[in-house]
């Protein structure tokens, strides 16, 4: 497949490397600061506008965050190009959500939302069919991983050297809006389950952690379940989940497989 990648951060670099290892071709890198990605594929063409994309692109992958999805997503889908994104939290913006949906219909394209750092989303989707009533997501990360986020307005992260403290409690929509780089998991849980406004979220700084911890608790007519995962980050960025990067490749592989999960 001819793949276009948006984003040159830690996830973008990981995805670029794995895409090449699997025999795909990177034909476009869209977005600023593309030099690091081009280390893997010097022949890739660079564009800054969707209108400049070549005609042979099979699939675009957004690894650049909420603003990139807002800037490029609608135009990509309207042009008829399938798009995979890690920026699930951006869909908390109802206007953007609607625009992406309409663009996908107009372009006969699909927007693929990767599972990211969390699992159990298939269980949530199944439970929703039979009556899903309550869903709570708890996200715990090492205290310093919350630097540069609104958590700094609530907690003295440098002083939190032991124990844990909650710095956000609210809906998934509020979490995804306030923490665009840290709450994509909450958004994924919301979309798979009972929606942005009814999914409860707690975000916690935990000085005793070395890894990120994601927990889902759900109940309804189906029964109840709890799910917990301890995930490591990508080497270049303590805020980015390694599983989020891996889920992009997993989603892409599903596109070419005859038997799919």
Buried (B, 14 or more C-beta within 10 A) or exposed (E): BBBBBBBBBBBBBBBBBBBBEEEBBBBBBBBEEBEBBBEBBEEBBBBEEBEEBEEEBBBBBBBBBBEBBBBBBBBBBBBEBBBBBBBBBBBBBEEBBEBBBEBBEEBEBEBBBBBBBBBBBEBBEEBBEEEBEBBBBBBBBBBEBBBEBEBBEBBEBEEBEEEBBBBBEBBBBBBBBBBBBBBBBBBBBBBBBBBBEBBBBBBBBBBEBEBBBBBBBBBBEBEEBEBEBEBEBBEEBBBBBBBBBBBBBEBBEEBEEEEEE
